[in-house]
Amino acid sequence: MKKYYTNLRSRFWIFLILFLLFNITVSKSQVPISKHQVDSLLNLFRTTTNDTTKLNCMNTLSWSQSSNDPKSAMKFAQQGLNLADSLLKKSINKPDLWLSGQVIVFHNIIGNIYNNLGNYPEALNQQIIALKISEKIQNKRGMLFAYGNIGGIYTDLGNYNEAIKNHKMALKYAIEMNDSIQMAYCFVNIGEIIFEQKKYKEALINFLDAIKIFEKNGNKFELATAYMDAGGVYVSLKNYSYGINYLLKSLKLYDEINSKEGKVSVYRNLGEIYKNIGDYKKAVNYQNMSLAISQEINSNEGVKASYKNLAELYFAMNDYKKAYEFHNLYSDIKDSLINTQSNKQIAEMSAKYDSEKKEQQIQLLNKEQEKQSAIAEIENRRKNIIIFSVACGLLFLLLFTIMVVRSLKISKKQNAIIAEKNQIVEHQKLSLEEHQKEIIDSIYYARRIQQALLPTEKYIENAFKRLRKSK
């Protein structure tokens, strides 16, 4: 039976982007935008000064290119994330919930791109970042989508227990928000995983719960696909009548919305059912209708599947000639697809090699530039050190000279003061000596006068002698 999970994942993402960005109803399909539209959006991004417009441009570009050109999509998403982060940091005193929502969306888109590229660890990391931001600002819708996307990644990894755990968390928030559409998506996601675990009855309960919601809301595309999944479960339970009934309901809706791809899957599945119950005529009829539409829409994979089913069907009918013819047709188209795919892979590998080679050359150039820059920086540092050293030496010499000159001036001034004091002292000394000489001369003069007026000692002595003799 045709798997519903991939279709649901696409619808899930479309709803996320449109709701968080524009808050509008989900469209029925997601069509990649043309190169002209890409160029127009890039031009608008470069010329506009409105940050909201810039973010919307990056959102549209990154989401629309995520499948066809993941490298460009990653660049656009990263630019948008950087802008949203930058604006959010500027509004730190007044947190902007809309900007926070944009950051969540870009992490979701980047995670989706990594998931498409098979880089599941980084895809998971981006969704966890989106979840943490959603939890921080209590954004239940953000938490719902983050848990759903994490569940999808674990499904791709085959870790069904973790996948169901996260989808049930998404369902919890969908119920809290009373969002019936998201509840239905969660039911289908859980049902798909349980179906893979061959728990058919439990899977059927989830599909039927989703069908009730889609019927009530009139979501024809989702309802048609859910009918087909429920039909597949009934077939697995060998309840072919219910399986056929649900597949016919699915076919009617696909016909109403003109979904040829959906009709191809339903016709093919009906052919398989009628083959299993032995109604080969109806089986051939449905397989031929599936083949005709596949050829009409140029679906090589659809044509290949129809050829294979018809070969097996005719073999079961013992019509070995037709079985051989369809087997050859199947082998030819399979080889053609393999060659086409191989050529595509070779072209991709060649492009990747060229890209990696250019990247290596760029890295080498960058390393050489870094080396030259490092050498130049070292040389500049060396020159700066020399200049600084010379400047310091000159400054030191200048300071030393100033100190010496100042010291000489002080010494000269001090010597002048000392000389002046010495001169004063010398003058005082001379004055004192002259004064002393005058005093001495006066004493000598007085002495001469005294000597002249007074008798001499010898005279006195003779006088005393005469006096004694006279007695």
C-alpha positions in Angstrom: 0.0 0.0 0.0 1.1 3.5 -0.6 2.6 5.2 2.4 1.0 8.4 3.7 3.8 9.6 5.9 5.8 11.5 3.2 2.7 13.4 2.1 1.8 14.2 5.7 5.3 15.5 6.4 5.1 17.9 3.5 1.6 19.1 4.6 2.9 19.4 8.1 5.7 21.7 7.1 3.5 23.8 4.8 1.1 24.4 7.7 4.0 25.4 9.9 5.5 28.0 7.6 2.3 29.6 6.5 0.9 29.7 10.1 3.9 31.2 11.7 4.7 33.6 8.9 1.4 34.8 7.6 -1.2 33.2 9.9 -3.3 32.1 6.9 -5.0 28.9 5.9 -2.9 26.1 4.4 -2.9 25.8 0.6 -3.5 22.4 -1.0 0.0 22.1 -2.4 3.5 23.4 -2.2 5.0 24.4 -5.6 8.6 25.5 -5.9 8.8 29.1 -7.1 10.3 30.0 -10.4 13.8 31.4 -11.0 12.2 34.7 -11.9 10.4 34.7 -8.6 13.6 33.9 -6.8 15.4 36.8 -8.5 12.5 39.1 -7.6 12.6 38.1 -4.0 16.4 38.4 -3.8 16.1 41.9 -5.3 13.4 42.8 -2.8 15.6 41.5 0.0 18.5 43.7 -1.1 16.5 46.9 -1.7 14.0 46.9 1.1 14.7 48.6 4.4 11.8 46.8 6.1 13.1 44.0 8.3 9.8 42.2 8.3 9.8 42.1 4.5 13.4 40.8 4.5 12.5 38.0 6.9 9.5 37.0 4.8 11.7 37.0 1.7 14.2 34.6 3.3 11.4 32.4 4.7 9.8 32.0 1.3 13.1 31.5 -0.5 14.5 29.0 2.0 11.3 26.9 2.2 10.6 26.9 -1.5 14.1 25.8 -2.4 14.6 23.3 0.4 13.9 20.3 -1.8 15.2 21.4 -5.2 18.2 23.4 -4.1 19.1 22.6 -0.5 22.4 24.5 -0.7 20.7 27.8 -1.7 17.9 27.1 0.8 20.4 26.7 3.6 22.1 30.0 2.7 18.7 31.8 2.6 17.6 30.2 5.9 20.9 31.0 7.6 20.7 34.7 6.5 17.1 34.9 7.8 18.1 33.3 11.1 21.0 35.7 11.5 18.8 38.7 10.8 16.0 37.5 13.2 18.6 36.7 15.9 20.2 40.2 15.4 16.8 41.9 15.7 15.8 39.8 18.7 19.0 40.8 20.6 18.2 44.5 20.0 14.8 44.0 21.6 16.2 42.3 24.6 14.5 44.7 27.1 11.2 44.1 25.4 11.1 40.5 23.9 9.4 40.3 20.5 7.3 37.1 20.3 7.0 37.5 16.5 10.7 37.6 16.1 11.1 34.6 18.4 8.6 32.8 16.2 10.8 33.7 13.1 13.8 32.2 14.9 11.8 29.0 15.6 10.7 28.8 11.9 14.3 29.2 10.5 15.6 26.5 12.9 12.7 24.3 11.7 13.5 25.0 8.0 17.2 24.4 8.5 16.4 21.1 10.3 14.2 20.1 7.5 16.9 20.8 4.9 19.4 18.7 7.0 16.8 15.9 7.2 16.3 16.0 3.4 20.1 15.7 3.0 20.2 12.7 5.4 22.1 14.6 8.1 19.9 13.4 10.9 22.0 14.5 13.9 22.1 18.1 12.7 18.4 18.0 11.7 17.6 16.8 15.2 19.8 19.4 16.8 18.0 22.2 14.9 14.6 20.9 16.0 15.7 20.7 19.6 16.9 24.3 19.4 13.4 25.3 18.1 11.8 23.3 20.9 13.8 24.9 23.6 13.0 28.4 22.3 9.3 27.5 22.1 9.4 26.2 25.7 11.2 29.3 26.9 8.5 31.7 25.5 5.7 29.2 26.1 4.8 28.9 22.4 2.6 25.8 22.4 2.3 25.8 18.6 6.1 25.9 18.3 6.4 23.0 20.7 3.8 21.1 18.8 5.6 21.4 15.5 9.0 20.8 17.0 7.9 17.5 18.6 6.2 16.5 15.4 9.4 17.1 13.4 11.6 15.4 15.9 9.2 12.4 15.7 9.5 12.5 11.9 13.3 12.3 12.2 13.2 9.4 14.5 10.8 7.7 12.1 13.4 8.1 9.3 16.0 6.7 11.6 13.8 3.7 12.4 13.6 4.5 16.1 9.9 4.0 16.3 9.7 4.2 20.1 11.2 7.6 20.2 9.2 8.6 17.2 5.9 7.7 18.8 6.9 9.3 22.1 7.5 12.7 20.3 4.4 12.4 18.1 2.3 11.8 21.3 3.8 15.0 22.8 2.8 16.9 19.6 -0.7 15.4 20.0 -0.8 16.6 23.6 -0.2 20.2 22.6 -2.6 19.9 19.7 -5.3 18.7 22.1 -4.5 21.6 24.6 -4.8 24.1 21.7 -8.0 22.3 20.5 -6.4 22.2 17.0 -8.3 19.4 15.3 -6.3 19.5 12.1 -3.0 19.0 13.9 -4.6 16.3 16.0 -5.5 14.5 12.8 -2.0 14.8 11.5 -0.6 13.4 14.8 -3.1 10.5 14.6 -1.9 9.6 11.1 1.8 10.0 12.0 1.3 7.6 15.0 -0.8 5.3 12.9 1.9 5.1 10.2 4.6 4.1 12.7 2.4 1.5 14.4 1.5 0.1 10.9 5.2 -0.4 10.3 5.4 -2.3 13.6 2.5 -4.5 12.2 0.2 -3.5 15.0 -2.6 -3.2 12.5 -5.6 -2.8 14.8 -4.0 -0.1 16.8 -2.9 1.6 13.6 -6.5 1.4 12.3 -7.8 3.2 15.4 -5.5 6.2 14.8 -6.4 6.3 11.1 -10.1 6.2 11.8 -9.7 9.0 14.4 -7.9 11.1 11.8 -10.6 10.3 9.2 -13.4 11.6 11.5 -11.6 15.0 11.9 -10.8 15.3 8.1 -14.4 14.4 7.3 -15.7 17.1 9.7 -13.3 19.8 8.3 -13.6 18.9 4.7 -9.9 18.4 4.0 -10.3 16.3 0.8 -6.6 15.6 0.1 -5.8 14.5 3.6 -9.1 12.6 3.8 -8.4 10.7 0.6 -4.9 9.7 1.7 -6.2 8.7 5.2 -8.9 6.5 3.5 -6.2 4.9 1.4 -4.1 4.2 4.6 -7.1 2.7 6.4 -7.8 0.6 3.4 -4.3 -0.7 3.5 -4.7 -1.7 7.2 -7.9 -3.6 6.4 -6.1 -5.4 3.6 -3.3 -6.4 6.0 -6.1 -7.7 8.3 -7.4 -9.7 5.3 -10.7 -7.8 5.5 -10.7 -7.1 1.7 -14.3 -5.8 1.5 -13.6 -3.0 3.9 -10.2 -2.4 2.3 -11.9 -2.0 -1.2 -14.6 0.2 0.3 -12.0 2.7 1.8 -9.9 2.6 -1.4 -13.0 3.5 -3.5 -13.8 6.4 -1.1 -10.2 7.6 -1.6 -10.5 7.2 -5.4 -13.6 9.4 -5.4 -12.0 12.2 -3.5 -8.8 12.1 -5.6 -11.0 12.3 -8.7 -12.8 15.4 -7.2 -9.5 17.2 -6.5 -8.0 15.9 -9.8 -5.0 14.2 -8.1 -3.7 11.9 -10.7 -0.8 10.7 -8.5 -3.3 9.7 -5.9 -5.5 7.8 -8.5 -2.4 5.9 -9.7 -1.8 4.6 -6.2 -5.4 3.7 -5.5 -5.8 1.8 -8.9 -2.5 -0.1 -8.2 -3.6 -1.0 -4.7 -7.0 -2.2 -5.9 -5.3 -4.3 -8.6 -3.2 -6.0 -5.9 -6.3 -6.7 -3.7 -8.3 -8.2 -6.6 -5.2 -10.3 -7.5 -5.0 -11.6 -3.9 -8.7 -12.6 -3.9 -8.5 -14.2 -7.3 -10.5 -11.7 -9.4 -7.9 -11.4 -12.1 -10.1 -9.6 -14.6 -10.7 -6.6 -12.2 -7.0 -6.8 -11.2 -5.8 -6.4 -14.8 -8.3 -3.6 -15.4 -7.1 -1.6 -12.3 -3.4 -2.2 -13.1 -3.9 -1.0 -16.7 -5.7 2.2 -15.4 -2.8 2.8 -13.1 -0.3 2.3 -16.0 -2.2 4.6 -18.3 -2.3 7.5 -15.8 1.4 6.9 -15.0 2.3 7.2 -18.7 0.1 10.3 -19.0 1.9 12.1 -16.2 5.3 10.8 -17.2 5.8 9.0 -13.9 8.5 6.5 -14.7 8.4 5.0 -11.2 4.6 4.5 -11.6 5.1 2.9 -15.0 7.8 0.6 -13.6 5.5 -0.5 -10.7 2.6 -1.2 -13.1 4.8 -3.3 -15.4 6.0 -5.3 -12.5 2.5 -5.8 -11.1 1.2 -6.8 -14.5 4.0 -9.3 -15.1 3.3 -10.9 -11.7 -0.5 -10.9 -12.4 -0.2 -12.6 -15.8 2.2 -15.1 -14.3 -0.4 -15.9 -11.7 -3.0 -16.3 -14.5 -0.6 -18.7 -16.3 -0.3 -16.3 -19.3 3.4 -16.6 -19.5 3.7 -14.8 -22.8 2.3 -11.6 -21.5 4.1 -12.1 -18.2 7.3 -12.3 -20.1 6.5 -9.2 -22.2 5.7 -7.1 -19.1 8.7 -8.5 -17.3 10.9 -7.3 -20.2 9.2 -3.9 -20.2 9.8 -3.8 -16.4 13.5 -4.7 -16.8 14.1 -2.2 -19.6 12.5 0.7 -17.7 14.3 -0.3 -14.5 17.7 -0.4 -16.3 16.8 3.0 -17.9 15.9 4.5 -14.6 19.1 3.0 -13.0 21.2 4.5 -15.8 19.4 7.8 -15.5 19.8 7.8 -11.8 23.5 6.7 -12.2 24.1 9.5 -14.7 22.4 11.9 -12.3 24.4 10.7 -9.4 27.6 10.9 -11.5 26.7 14.4 -12.5 25.9 15.3 -8.9 29.2 13.7 -7.8 31.1 15.5 -10.5 29.4 18.8 -9.5 30.1 18.0 -5.9 33.8 17.1 -6.7 34.1 20.4 -8.7 32.5 22.3 -5.8 34.7 20.6 -3.3 37.8 21.2 -5.4 36.9 24.9 -5.7 36.2 24.9 -2.0 39.6 23.4 -1.4 41.2 26.0 -3.6 39.4 28.7 -1.8 40.5 27.2 1.5 44.1 27.0 0.3 43.9 30.6 -0.9 42.4 31.6 2.4 45.1 29.7 4.3 47.8 31.4 2.2 46.1 34.7 2.8 45.9 33.9 6.5 49.6 32.9 6.4 50.5 36.2 4.6 48.3 38.1 7.0 50.0 36.4 9.9 53.5 37.2 8.5 52.4 40.7 7.9 51.0 40.9 11.4 54.2 39.5 12.9 56.2 42.0 10.8 54.0 44.9 11.9 54.3 43.8 15.5 58.1 43.6 15.1 58.1 47.1 13.5 55.8 48.4 16.2 58.1 46.9 18.9 61.2 48.5 17.3 59.3 51.8 16.9 58.1 51.5 20.5 61.6 50.6 21.7 63.2 53.5 19.9 60.5 55.9 21.1 61.0 54.7 24.6 64.8 55.1 24.3 64.4 58.6 22.9 61.9 59.5 25.6 64.3 58.1 28.2 67.2 60.0 26.7 65.1 63.2 26.6 64.0 62.7 30.2 67.6 62.0 31.2 68.8 65.1 29.3 66.1 67.2 31.0 67.1 65.8 34.4 70.8 66.5 33.7 70.1 70.1 32.5 67.9 70.7 35.4 70.5 69.3 37.8 73.2 71.5 36.2 71.0 74.5 36.5 70.3 73.7 40.2 74.0 73.1 40.7 74.9 76.3 39.0 72.4 78.2 41.1 73.6 76.5 44.3 77.2 77.3 43.4 76.3 80.9 42.7 74.6 81.1 46.1 77.6 79.4 47.8 80.0 81.8 46.0 77.9 84.7 47.1 77.9 83.5 50.6 81.6 82.8 50.5 82.1 86.3 49.2 80.0 87.7 52.1 82.0 85.5 54.5 85.3 86.7 53.0 84.2 90.3 53.2 83.1 89.8 56.8 86.4 88.1 57.5 88.4 90.9 56.1 86.2 93.4 58.0 86.8 91.5 61.2 90.5 91.2 60.6 90.7 94.9 59.9 88.7 95.6 63.0 91.0 93.3 65.0 94.1 95.0 63.6 92.7 98.4 64.6 92.0 97.0 68.1 95.5 95.5 68.4 97.1 98.7 67.1 95.1 100.7 69.7 96.3 98.3 72.4 99.9 98.7 71.2 99.5 102.4 71.1 98.0 102.5 74.6 100.8 100.3 75.8 103.4 102.6 74.4 101.7 105.6 76.0 101.5 103.6 79.2 105.2 102.7 79.0 106.0 106.2 78.3 104.1 107.5 81.3 104.7 104.8 83.9 108.1 103.9 85.5 109.7 100.8 84.4 109.9 97.7 86.5 113.5 98.1 87.0 113.0 101.7 88.2 110.4 100.5 90.7 112.7 97.7 91.8 115.6 100.1 92.4 113.3 102.4 94.2 112.2 99.6 96.5 115.9 98.7 97.1 116.7 102.3 98.1 113.7 102.4 100.4 114.8 99.3 102.2 118.3 100.7 102.7 117.1 103.9 104.1 115.3 102.1 106.8 
